[in-house]
Amino acid sequence: MRPHRTLSQLAASHDGAGVGIVVNCGAGPPVGRPGGMPGVVLRAALPAATVVELTDGEVLVDVLGRLADGGCRALGGAGGGG
């Protein structure tokens, strides 16, 4: 998923505070980048981020809405980019 827009007025979040990331668990580990599943890697790199791994039946737009309503200032997605 490519960024729709970038808001430059947001301060960088080096530990992931204020960031919500939705992970497509079915995507598996990145090709050619060993180190584990995306959710595990993201949690280790951004310990203050809210990382949600989609489960069967969950709707991406609903999960993103919950993250935004819960105070996340920046949203992202991982996995399944083809």
C-alpha positions, 0 to 999 in steps of 0.5 A, a space after each residue: 500500500 503506497 502512502 496516500 499523503 504525507 503530513 510533514 507537520 507531524 513530529 517523527 516518532 522514533 519508537 512508534 508512539 502515536 503510530 498504528 500499523 495493520 499487518 497482513 499476516 498471510 503475507 509471511 516474512 519479506 522475501 530476501 529479508 530474513 528476521 521474522 514475521 512482519 508483526 514481530 519485526 515491527 513490534 521490536 523496531 517500534 515498541 510504542 506503536 500499536 501493531 494489529 495483525 488482521 485475522 480472518 473476517 476483519 475488515 481493513 477499513 474498520 481496523 484503521 478506523 479503530 486505530 484513528 479513533 484510538 488516538 493514532 496520528 499516523 497509520 500504516 500497513 505491512 504485508 501483501 504488497 506483491 
